[in-house]
Amino acid sequence: MSKIKWNDDRIKQTLTALLLISRTRLTRGDTNDLVAASLLDYRNDPAAYKEAHWNKAQASWSDPKDLSSLKNPKHLAYYKNLLAEVDAVAARFKRNQIQFNSVIELDNYLVTYLKSPDF
């Protein structure tokens, strides 16, 4: 398997999946180990992820920046922070041209550097 470079589509796809699955989990009130659980959901069943977040009518992915489904103020605040953290991580990947040896290494990096909620 080849290295995953900072500009690889797999990084963007992983970050988008992390956001969309995290938002869905927050909407359900599921906050337990949110970042790791969301990445695990994505890796374990990418077809379910696509089914849940691909809008067939518009032929596009759900917008990760759509906050309308988050009704709990704590969840909304956390998700806004997560959006900013993901943007910062993506910028760090680009600035430092970070590479990963595998998707597992990428996921571990994200779990380490993105905070799960404390509520």
DSSP file with accessible surface (Angstrom, degrees, kcal/mol):
  #  RESIDUE AA STRUCTURE BP1 BP2  ACC     N-H-->O    O-->H-N    N-H-->O    O-->H-N    TCO  KAPPA ALPHA  PHI   PSI    X-CA   Y-CA   Z-CA
    1    1 A M              0   0  185      0, 0.0     2,-0.1     0, 0.0     0, 0.0   0.000 360.0 360.0 360.0 141.6    0.0    0.0    0.0
    2    2 A S        -     0   0   80      1,-0.1     0, 0.0     3,-0.0     0, 0.0  -0.423 360.0 -89.8 -84.5 160.8    1.3    3.5   -0.8
    3    3 A K        -     0   0  104     -2,-0.1     2,-0.8     1,-0.1    98,-0.2  -0.269  33.4-124.0 -64.1 152.4    1.7    6.3    1.6
    4    4 A I  B     -A  100   0A   0     96,-3.5    96,-2.4    98,-0.1     2,-0.1  -0.894  33.0-157.1-100.7 106.7   -1.1    8.7    2.2
    5    5 A K    >   -     0   0  112     -2,-0.8     3,-2.4    94,-0.2     6,-0.3  -0.420  30.7-100.4 -84.8 163.7    0.2   12.1    1.4
    6    6 A W  T 3  S+     0   0   72     92,-0.4    88,-0.1     1,-0.3    93,-0.1   0.756 122.9  45.5 -54.9 -27.7   -1.1   15.4    2.7
    7    7 A N  T 3  S+     0   0  100     86,-0.1    -1,-0.3    87,-0.1     2,-0.1   0.308  83.5 126.0-103.0  12.0   -3.0   16.1   -0.6
    8    8 A D    X>  -     0   0   41     -3,-2.4     3,-1.4     1,-0.1     4,-1.1  -0.448  66.0-129.8 -71.8 138.5   -4.4   12.6   -1.0
    9    9 A D  H 3> S+     0   0  114      1,-0.3     4,-2.8     2,-0.2     5,-0.2   0.778 104.0  70.5 -59.2 -26.6   -8.2   12.4   -1.4
   10   10 A R  H 3> S+     0   0   63      1,-0.2     4,-2.1     2,-0.2    -1,-0.3   0.834  96.1  52.4 -63.2 -29.4   -8.4    9.8    1.3
   11   11 A I  H <> S+     0   0    7     -3,-1.4     4,-2.6    -6,-0.3     5,-0.2   0.958 111.2  44.8 -70.6 -47.8   -7.5   12.5    3.9
   12   12 A K  H  X S+     0   0  149     -4,-1.1     4,-2.5     1,-0.2     5,-0.2   0.920 114.3  50.3 -60.9 -43.2  -10.3   14.8    2.7
   13   13 A Q  H  X S+     0   0   97     -4,-2.8     4,-2.6     1,-0.2    -1,-0.2   0.910 111.3  48.5 -61.8 -41.3  -12.7   11.9    2.6
   14   14 A T  H  X S+     0   0    1     -4,-2.1     4,-2.7    -5,-0.2    -2,-0.2   0.925 112.0  48.2 -66.3 -44.1  -11.8   10.8    6.1
   15   15 A L  H  X S+     0   0   13     -4,-2.6     4,-2.1     2,-0.2    -2,-0.2   0.913 113.7  47.4 -63.8 -41.0  -12.2   14.3    7.5
   16   16 A T  H  X S+     0   0   34     -4,-2.5     4,-2.7    -5,-0.2     5,-0.2   0.936 112.9  48.3 -65.9 -45.5  -15.5   14.7    5.9
   17   17 A A  H  X S+     0   0    0     -4,-2.6     4,-2.9    -5,-0.2     5,-0.4   0.918 109.2  54.2 -60.8 -42.8  -16.8   11.3    7.1
   18   18 A L  H  X S+     0   0    0     -4,-2.7     4,-2.3     1,-0.2    -1,-0.2   0.935 112.0  44.3 -56.1 -47.0  -15.6   12.2   10.6
   19   19 A L  H  X S+     0   0   11     -4,-2.1     4,-2.5     2,-0.2    -2,-0.2   0.944 115.6  45.6 -65.0 -48.1  -17.6   15.4   10.6
   20   20 A L  H  X S+     0   0    0     -4,-2.7     4,-2.1     2,-0.2    -2,-0.2   0.923 116.6  43.7 -65.6 -44.0  -20.7   13.9    9.1
   21   21 A I  H  X S+     0   0   12     -4,-2.9     4,-2.7    -5,-0.2     5,-0.2   0.915 113.4  52.3 -68.9 -39.6  -20.8   10.8   11.3
   22   22 A S  H  X S+     0   0    0     -4,-2.3     4,-2.8    -5,-0.4    -2,-0.2   0.925 109.1  50.0 -61.1 -43.1  -19.9   12.9   14.4
   23   23 A R  H  X S+     0   0   16     -4,-2.5     4,-2.4     2,-0.2    -1,-0.2   0.930 111.2  48.8 -62.3 -42.8  -22.8   15.3   13.7
   24   24 A T  H  X S+     0   0   47     -4,-2.1     4,-1.6     2,-0.2    -2,-0.2   0.925 112.2  48.4 -61.9 -44.0  -25.2   12.3   13.3
   25   25 A R  H  <>S+     0   0   25     -4,-2.7     5,-2.7     1,-0.2     4,-0.3   0.909 111.5  49.9 -64.7 -41.3  -24.0   10.8   16.6
   26   26 A L  H ><5S+     0   0    1     -4,-2.8     3,-1.4     1,-0.2    -1,-0.2   0.898 105.9  56.4 -63.2 -40.2  -24.3   14.1   18.4
   27   27 A T  H 3<5S+     0   0   69     -4,-2.4    -1,-0.2     1,-0.3    -2,-0.2   0.880 109.1  46.9 -59.3 -36.2  -27.9   14.5   17.0
   28   28 A R  T 3<5S-     0   0  155     -4,-1.6    -1,-0.3    -5,-0.2    -2,-0.2   0.491 120.4-112.2 -80.9  -7.3  -28.7   11.1   18.6
   29   29 A G  T < 5S+     0   0   42     -3,-1.4     2,-1.0    -4,-0.3    -3,-0.2   0.582  70.8 142.0  85.8  11.8  -27.1   12.2   21.8
   30   30 A D      < +     0   0   51     -5,-2.7    -1,-0.2    -6,-0.2    -2,-0.1  -0.747   7.0 149.9 -91.2 102.0  -24.2    9.7   21.5
   31   31 A T    >   +     0   0   26     -2,-1.0     3,-1.1    -3,-0.1     2,-0.4   0.418  22.2 127.9-112.8  -0.8  -21.1   11.5   22.7
   32   32 A N  T 3  S-     0   0  130      1,-0.3     5,-0.2     2,-0.1    86,-0.1  -0.436  95.8 -25.3 -67.6 115.6  -19.1    8.6   24.1
   33   33 A D  T 3> S-     0   0   91     -2,-0.4     4,-2.8    84,-0.2     5,-0.3   0.911  84.9-177.3  48.0  53.8  -15.5    8.7   22.5
   34   34 A L  H <>  +     0   0    0     -3,-1.1     4,-2.4     1,-0.2     5,-0.2   0.849  67.9  46.1 -57.0 -47.7  -17.0   10.6   19.6
   35   35 A V  H  > S+     0   0    0      2,-0.2     4,-2.3     1,-0.2     5,-0.2   0.968 117.9  41.5 -65.3 -51.1  -14.0   10.9   17.3
   36   36 A A  H  > S+     0   0   24      1,-0.2     4,-2.5     2,-0.2    -2,-0.2   0.918 116.3  49.5 -63.8 -42.8  -12.7    7.3   17.6
   37   37 A A  H  X S+     0   0   19     -4,-2.8     4,-2.5     1,-0.2    -1,-0.2   0.895 110.8  50.2 -65.1 -38.5  -16.3    5.9   17.4
   38   38 A S  H  X S+     0   0    0     -4,-2.4     4,-2.1    -5,-0.3    -1,-0.2   0.918 111.9  46.7 -66.9 -43.1  -17.1    8.0   14.3
   39   39 A L  H  X S+     0   0    3     -4,-2.3     4,-2.7    -5,-0.2     5,-0.2   0.908 111.9  51.6 -65.3 -38.4  -13.9    6.9   12.5
   40   40 A L  H  X S+     0   0   99     -4,-2.5     4,-2.8     1,-0.2     5,-0.2   0.918 108.0  51.8 -64.7 -42.3  -14.6    3.3   13.4
   41   41 A D  H  X S+     0   0   64     -4,-2.5     4,-1.8     1,-0.2    -1,-0.2   0.920 111.7  47.8 -56.9 -45.6  -18.1    3.5   12.0
   42   42 A Y  H  < S+     0   0   27     -4,-2.1    -2,-0.2     1,-0.2    -1,-0.2   0.937 115.1  43.1 -62.6 -47.9  -16.7    4.9    8.8
   43   43 A R  H  < S+     0   0   72     -4,-2.7    -2,-0.2     1,-0.2    -1,-0.2   0.879 115.2  49.5 -68.8 -37.3  -14.0    2.2    8.4
   44   44 A N  H  < S+     0   0  116     -4,-2.8    -1,-0.2     1,-0.2    -2,-0.2   0.802 129.6  13.2 -73.8 -30.4  -16.3   -0.6    9.4
   45   45 A D     X  +     0   0   84     -4,-1.8     4,-1.8    -5,-0.2     3,-0.4  -0.477  59.8 164.3-148.8  72.9  -19.1    0.2    7.1
   46   46 A P  H  > S+     0   0   71      0, 0.0     4,-2.4     0, 0.0     5,-0.2   0.821  80.8  60.2 -62.6 -26.7  -18.3    2.8    4.3
   47   47 A A  H  > S+     0   0   70      2,-0.2     4,-2.6     1,-0.2     5,-0.2   0.919 104.6  47.9 -67.4 -41.0  -21.5    1.7    2.4
   48   48 A A  H  > S+     0   0   46     -3,-0.4     4,-2.3     2,-0.2    -1,-0.2   0.891 110.5  53.1 -65.7 -37.6  -23.7    2.7    5.4
   49   49 A Y  H  X S+     0   0   22     -4,-1.8     4,-1.8     2,-0.2    -2,-0.2   0.949 111.0  45.8 -60.7 -47.4  -21.9    6.0    5.6
   50   50 A K  H  X S+     0   0  114     -4,-2.4     4,-2.1     1,-0.2    -2,-0.2   0.930 111.9  51.4 -63.3 -43.9  -22.5    6.7    2.0
   51   51 A E  H  < S+     0   0  127     -4,-2.6    -1,-0.2     1,-0.2    -2,-0.2   0.899 113.7  44.8 -59.5 -40.7  -26.2    5.7    2.2
   52   52 A A  H  < S+     0   0   69     -4,-2.3    -1,-0.2    -5,-0.2    -2,-0.2   0.797 125.2  28.9 -75.5 -27.8  -26.7    8.0    5.2
   53   53 A H  H  < S+     0   0   10     -4,-1.8     9,-2.3    -5,-0.2     2,-0.6   0.449  92.8  94.9-120.2  -1.7  -24.9   11.1    3.8
   54   54 A W  E  <  -B   61   0B  81     -4,-2.1     2,-1.0     7,-0.2     7,-0.2  -0.842  62.9-147.3 -94.4 121.1  -25.2   10.9    0.0
   55   55 A N  E  >> -B   60   0B  58      5,-3.1     5,-1.5    -2,-0.6     4,-1.2  -0.773  12.3-171.3 -88.9 103.1  -28.1   13.0   -1.2
   56   56 A K  T  45S+     0   0  142     -2,-1.0    -1,-0.2     1,-0.2     3,-0.1   0.870  81.8  56.1 -64.5 -38.7  -29.4   11.1   -4.3
   57   57 A A  T  45S+     0   0   99      1,-0.2    -1,-0.2    -3,-0.1    -2,-0.1   0.887 120.5  29.3 -62.6 -39.4  -31.8   13.8   -5.3
   58   58 A Q  T  45S-     0   0  140      2,-0.2    -1,-0.2    -3,-0.1    -2,-0.2   0.466 101.0-131.7 -98.9  -3.7  -29.1   16.5   -5.4
   59   59 A A  T  <5S+     0   0   66     -4,-1.2     2,-0.3     1,-0.2    -3,-0.2   0.927  70.7 103.3  50.7  50.8  -26.2   14.1   -6.3
   60   60 A S  E   <S-B   55   0B  43     -5,-1.5    -5,-3.1    -7,-0.0    -1,-0.2  -0.982  74.5 -97.7-152.6 163.2  -24.0   15.6   -3.6
   61   61 A W  E     -B   54   0B 105     -2,-0.3    -7,-0.2    -7,-0.2   -11,-0.0  -0.461  50.2 -92.0 -78.3 155.8  -22.8   14.8   -0.1
   62   62 A S        -     0   0   36     -9,-2.3    -1,-0.1    -2,-0.1   -42,-0.1  -0.322  47.3-105.0 -60.3 150.2  -24.4   16.3    3.0
   63   63 A D    >   -     0   0   95      1,-0.2     3,-1.8    -3,-0.1    -1,-0.1  -0.715  22.1-154.4 -83.8 116.8  -22.8   19.6    4.0
   64   64 A P  T 3  S+     0   0   26      0, 0.0    -1,-0.2     0, 0.0    19,-0.1   0.740  93.3  60.2 -63.5 -19.1  -20.7   19.1    7.1
   65   65 A K  T 3  S+     0   0  125     18,-0.0     2,-0.6    -3,-0.0    -2,-0.0   0.476  74.7 112.7 -89.6   0.6  -21.2   22.7    8.0
   66   66 A D    <   +     0   0   72     -3,-1.8     3,-0.3     1,-0.1     4,-0.0  -0.617  39.5 177.3 -75.1 117.4  -24.9   22.4    8.3
   67   67 A L    >   +     0   0   52     -2,-0.6     3,-1.7     1,-0.2    -1,-0.1   0.400  48.2 104.3-101.5   2.1  -25.8   22.9   12.0
   68   68 A S  T 3  S+     0   0   73      1,-0.3    -1,-0.2     3,-0.0    -2,-0.0   0.751  75.2  56.4 -63.5 -26.3  -29.6   22.6   11.8
   69   69 A S  T 3  S+     0   0   41     -3,-0.3     2,-0.9     1,-0.1    -1,-0.3   0.648  86.8  89.5 -81.0 -11.8  -29.8   19.1   13.2
   70   70 A L    <   +     0   0   10     -3,-1.7   -43,-0.1     1,-0.2    -1,-0.1  -0.751  42.3 160.3 -92.3 107.5  -28.0   20.0   16.4
   71   71 A K        +     0   0  170     -2,-0.9    -1,-0.2   -44,-0.1   -44,-0.1   0.747  49.7  86.3 -97.3 -30.1  -30.6   21.2   19.0
   72   72 A N  S  > S-     0   0   67      1,-0.1     4,-2.6   -46,-0.1     5,-0.2  -0.619  72.6-143.2 -75.3 123.7  -28.6   20.7   22.2
   73   73 A P  H  > S+     0   0  102      0, 0.0     4,-2.5     0, 0.0     5,-0.2   0.857 100.2  52.0 -57.6 -35.7  -26.5   23.9   22.8
   74   74 A K  H  > S+     0   0  135      2,-0.2     4,-2.4     1,-0.2     5,-0.2   0.908 111.5  46.3 -67.0 -41.7  -23.5   21.8   24.2
   75   75 A H  H  > S+     0   0   21      2,-0.2     4,-2.7    -3,-0.2    -1,-0.2   0.903 112.4  50.9 -66.8 -40.2  -23.5   19.6   21.1
   76   76 A L  H  X S+     0   0   47     -4,-2.6     4,-2.5     2,-0.2     5,-0.2   0.940 111.6  47.0 -62.1 -46.1  -23.7   22.6   18.8
   77   77 A A  H  X S+     0   0   60     -4,-2.5     4,-2.0    -5,-0.2    -2,-0.2   0.921 113.3  48.8 -63.3 -43.4  -20.8   24.3   20.6
   78   78 A Y  H  X S+     0   0   18     -4,-2.4     4,-2.7     1,-0.2    -1,-0.2   0.933 111.4  49.5 -61.5 -45.3  -18.7   21.1   20.5
   79   79 A Y  H  X S+     0   0    0     -4,-2.7     4,-2.7     1,-0.2    -2,-0.2   0.902 108.4  52.3 -65.1 -40.0  -19.5   20.6   16.8
   80   80 A K  H  X S+     0   0  112     -4,-2.5     4,-1.9     1,-0.2    -1,-0.2   0.917 111.7  47.8 -59.6 -41.7  -18.5   24.1   15.9
   81   81 A N  H  X S+     0   0   77     -4,-2.0     4,-2.7    -5,-0.2    -2,-0.2   0.910 109.6  52.8 -64.5 -41.3  -15.3   23.6   17.7
   82   82 A L  H  X S+     0   0    0     -4,-2.7     4,-2.8     1,-0.2     5,-0.2   0.910 106.2  53.7 -62.2 -41.0  -14.7   20.3   15.9
   83   83 A L  H  X S+     0   0   21     -4,-2.7     4,-2.2     1,-0.2    -1,-0.2   0.936 111.2  45.7 -57.1 -45.8  -15.3   22.0   12.5
   84   84 A A  H  X S+     0   0   57     -4,-1.9     4,-2.3     1,-0.2    -2,-0.2   0.905 112.8  50.3 -65.3 -41.0  -12.5   24.5   13.4
   85   85 A E  H  X S+     0   0   26     -4,-2.7     4,-2.6     2,-0.2    -2,-0.2   0.904 109.6  50.3 -64.9 -40.7  -10.2   21.8   14.7
   86   86 A V  H  X S+     0   0    5     -4,-2.8     4,-2.7     2,-0.2    -1,-0.2   0.921 110.3  50.2 -65.0 -41.0  -10.6   19.8   11.5
   87   87 A D  H  X S+     0   0   86     -4,-2.2     4,-2.2    -5,-0.2    -1,-0.2   0.915 111.5  48.9 -60.7 -41.9   -9.9   22.8    9.4
   88   88 A A  H  X S+     0   0   50     -4,-2.3     4,-2.3     2,-0.2    -2,-0.2   0.902 111.3  49.1 -65.3 -41.1   -6.7   23.5   11.5
   89   89 A V  H  X S+     0   0    3     -4,-2.6     4,-2.7     2,-0.2    -2,-0.2   0.929 110.6  50.4 -64.5 -43.9   -5.6   19.8   11.1
   90   90 A A  H  X S+     0   0   40     -4,-2.7     4,-2.0     1,-0.2    -2,-0.2   0.909 111.2  48.9 -60.9 -40.9   -6.1   19.9    7.4
   91   91 A A  H  X S+     0   0   45     -4,-2.2     4,-3.2     1,-0.2     5,-0.2   0.894 110.3  51.2 -65.7 -39.0   -4.1   23.2    7.2
   92   92 A R  H  X S+     0   0   69     -4,-2.3     4,-2.6     2,-0.2     6,-0.3   0.907 107.8  52.8 -64.3 -42.2   -1.3   21.5    9.3
   93   93 A F  H  X>S+     0   0    2     -4,-2.7     5,-1.6     1,-0.2     4,-0.6   0.935 115.2  41.3 -57.3 -45.4   -1.3   18.5    6.9
   94   94 A K  H ><5S+     0   0  136     -4,-2.0     3,-0.6     3,-0.2    -2,-0.2   0.942 115.4  48.7 -68.7 -48.7   -0.8   20.9    4.0
   95   95 A R  H 3<5S+     0   0  163     -4,-3.2    -2,-0.2     1,-0.2    -1,-0.2   0.905 123.8  31.5 -60.1 -43.4    1.7   23.2    5.6
   96   96 A N  H 3<5S-     0   0   94     -4,-2.6    -1,-0.2    -5,-0.2    -2,-0.2   0.412 101.6-129.9 -96.6   0.6    3.9   20.4    6.9
   97   97 A Q  T <<5 -     0   0  121     -4,-0.6    -3,-0.2    -3,-0.6    -4,-0.1   0.902  36.7-164.7  47.5  52.1    3.1   18.0    4.0
   98   98 A I      < -     0   0   35     -5,-1.6   -92,-0.4    -6,-0.3     2,-0.3  -0.373   7.1-163.1 -69.3 141.6    2.4   15.3    6.5
   99   99 A Q        -     0   0   90    -94,-0.2     2,-0.3   -93,-0.1   -94,-0.2  -0.909   5.0-155.4-124.2 154.9    2.2   11.7    5.3
  100  100 A F  B     -A    4   0A   6    -96,-2.4   -96,-3.5    -2,-0.3     3,-0.1  -0.947  16.6-143.6-128.8 149.5    0.8    8.5    6.8
  101  101 A N  S    S-     0   0   90     -2,-0.3     2,-0.3   -98,-0.2    -1,-0.1   0.668  83.3  -3.2 -83.0 -19.3    1.7    4.9    6.2
  102  102 A S  S  > S-     0   0   35    -98,-0.1     4,-2.0     1,-0.1    -1,-0.2  -0.978  72.4-101.5-161.8 167.3   -1.9    3.7    6.4
  103  103 A V  H  > S+     0   0   39     -2,-0.3     4,-3.0     1,-0.2     5,-0.2   0.828 121.0  59.6 -67.8 -28.1   -5.5    4.8    7.2
  104  104 A I  H  > S+     0   0  113      2,-0.2     4,-2.7     1,-0.2    -1,-0.2   0.930 105.3  47.6 -64.4 -43.8   -5.0    3.3   10.7
  105  105 A E  H  > S+     0   0   76      2,-0.2     4,-2.1     1,-0.2    -2,-0.2   0.917 112.6  49.7 -63.0 -41.8   -2.1    5.7   11.3
  106  106 A L  H  X S+     0   0    0     -4,-2.0     4,-2.3     2,-0.2    -2,-0.2   0.947 111.9  47.8 -60.1 -49.0   -4.2    8.6    9.9
  107  107 A D  H  X S+     0   0   18     -4,-3.0     4,-2.7     1,-0.2     5,-0.2   0.914 110.6  51.4 -60.9 -43.3   -7.2    7.6   12.2
  108  108 A N  H  X S+     0   0   97     -4,-2.7     4,-2.2     1,-0.2    -1,-0.2   0.893 108.8  51.9 -61.8 -39.3   -4.9    7.3   15.2
  109  109 A Y  H  X S+     0   0   42     -4,-2.1     4,-2.4     2,-0.2    -1,-0.2   0.942 111.3  46.8 -60.2 -47.9   -3.5   10.8   14.5
  110  110 A L  H  X S+     0   0    0     -4,-2.3     4,-2.2     1,-0.2    -2,-0.2   0.907 111.2  50.7 -64.0 -41.5   -7.0   12.3   14.3
  111  111 A V  H  < S+     0   0   54     -4,-2.7    -1,-0.2     1,-0.2    -2,-0.2   0.902 113.5  47.4 -62.4 -38.0   -8.1   10.5   17.6
  112  112 A T  H  < S+     0   0  102     -4,-2.2    -2,-0.2    -5,-0.2    -1,-0.2   0.907 121.0  33.7 -70.1 -40.8   -5.0   11.9   19.3
  113  113 A Y  H  < S+     0   0  131     -4,-2.4     2,-0.5    -5,-0.2    -2,-0.2   0.605 105.3  72.0 -99.8 -11.4   -5.3   15.5   18.1
  114  114 A L  S  < S-     0   0    5     -4,-2.2     2,-0.3    -5,-0.2   -79,-0.1  -0.911  80.5-128.4-105.8 134.0   -9.0   16.0   17.9
  115  115 A K        -     0   0  140     -2,-0.5    -3,-0.1   -80,-0.1   -30,-0.1  -0.583  10.2-143.1 -85.5 133.9  -10.8   16.3   21.3
  116  116 A S        -     0   0   32     -2,-0.3   -84,-0.1    -5,-0.1   -85,-0.0  -0.624  40.7 -89.2 -83.9 153.0  -13.9   14.2   22.1
  117  117 A P        -     0   0   17      0, 0.0   -84,-0.2     0, 0.0   -83,-0.2  -0.246  24.1-143.6 -66.5 154.1  -16.5   16.0   24.1
  118  118 A D              0   0  167    -86,-0.1   -86,-0.1    -3,-0.1    -2,-0.0  -0.339 360.0 360.0-109.7  45.9  -16.4   16.0   27.9
  119  119 A F              0   0   91    -88,-0.1   -88,-0.1   -45,-0.0     0, 0.0  -0.804 360.0 360.0-130.2 360.0  -20.2   15.9   28.6
